[in-house]
């Protein structure tokens, strides 16, 4: 079953990616269309979602090595990273804090349950790290994954529009913005701009994940204590 559902998920993703290439619409994005297609198949054949998740775990486990692979372009451009290290650290730190605080107050204002609030907080980092942060602070990893996907898709769509609107030309600025705001999807979009954009987006995504992990033991408990 593992091979069957891994292959099924892969081919459905490729199919949805081709559709998105032909019809450039928000609703044809693979991260929207692929899950919808899989849900429909599971519903039609009455296959339990829990068993599907277990059978396709191989794909989830590959997220870790895929994230680590981003180190290759980072190493290649290490001289630029060293040159702009202070700007990078400040930008990513500010972005990660802004993501956590905005997430907290948006869910707090709509009077979401504590579990929902804690599940939303790590939404702006890559899935493998977001899941671990969610577990550590008492959130629901499955729910966190949904918000991570939504954030990635929204950032991947809105980010290029913001870049165009503000006439941002710096590859460093483009990469840091897309990586912090839309993690994996943003990095994929940054790669379309160029290698430098993709490099800094990868770095931003990785640093954002580690910083959010740090905030999960400092900033997040403080927010909960002050506003609960």
C-alpha positions, 0 to 999 in steps of 0.5 A, spaced: 500 500 500 505 504 501 508 504 494 501 504 491 499 511 495 506 514 494 505 513 486 498 515 486 500 521 490 506 523 485 502 522 479 496 526 481 501 532 483 504 531 476 497 531 473 495 537 477 502 541 475 500 540 468 493 543 469 496 549 472 501 550 467 496 550 462 491 554 466 494 559 470 489 560 475 489 560 483 484 554 484 489 550 479 495 551 483 497 543 485 497 545 492 490 546 492 488 541 486 492 535 488 489 535 495 482 536 493 483 530 487 486 525 493 480 527 498 475 525 492 478 519 491 479 517 498 471 519 499 469 515 493 473 508 495 471 509 502 479 509 504 480 511 511 484 518 511 488 515 517 491 509 513 492 513 507 497 518 511 500 512 514 501 509 507 504 515 504 508 517 509 514 516 505 513 523 501 512 526 508 519 523 510 522 526 504 521 533 506 526 533 511 532 531 506 529 536 501 529 542 506 537 540 507 538 540 500 537 547 500 544 548 503 547 547 496 546 553 493 547 557 500 554 554 500 555 556 493 553 563 495 556 563 502 560 570 500 554 574 499 551 571 505 557 573 509 557 580 506 549 581 508 549 577 514 546 582 519 541 584 514 539 577 513 538 576 520 535 582 522 530 581 516 528 574 518 528 575 525 523 581 524 519 577 519 518 571 524 516 575 530 511 579 525 508 572 523 507 569 530 504 576 533 499 577 527 497 569 527 496 570 534 492 576 534 488 574 528 486 567 531 485 571 538 480 576 535 476 571 532 476 567 539 479 561 536 480 555 541 487 555 544 489 549 540 487 552 534 491 558 536 497 554 538 496 550 531 496 557 527 502 560 530 508 556 526 504 557 519 510 561 516 515 556 516 516 549 512 512 543 514 517 539 518 519 544 522 512 547 523 510 540 525 515 539 531 514 546 533 506 545 533 507 539 537 512 542 542 507 548 544 501 544 544 498 545 537 495 540 532 500 538 527 495 536 522 491 543 523 498 546 522 500 543 516 493 545 513 495 553 515 502 552 512 499 550 506 494 556 506 500 560 507 505 558 502 499 558 497 497 565 499 504 568 499 506 564 493 501 568 489 501 575 493 508 575 493 510 576 486 504 582 486 507 585 492 514 585 488 511 588 482 507 593 486 513 596 490 518 595 484 523 591 488 529 589 484 534 587 489 535 579 489 536 579 496 530 582 498 526 578 493 528 572 496 528 573 503 521 576 503 518 570 499 522 565 503 520 568 510 512 569 507 511 563 503 517 558 505 517 552 500 512 555 495 515 562 496 522 558 495 520 555 488 517 561 486 524 565 488 527 560 483 523 562 477 526 569 478 533 567 479 539 563 482 540 568 487 533 569 489 532 562 490 538 562 494 536 567 499 529 564 499 532 558 501 536 561 507 530 565 509 526 559 510 531 555 514 533 561 518 525 562 519 524 555 521 530 555 527 528 562 529 520 560 530 523 554 534 527 559 538 520 563 539 516 557 541 520 557 547 520 564 549 515 569 545 510 564 544 509 562 552 509 570 553 504 571 549 499 566 551 501 568 559 499 575 557 493 575 553 490 568 556 
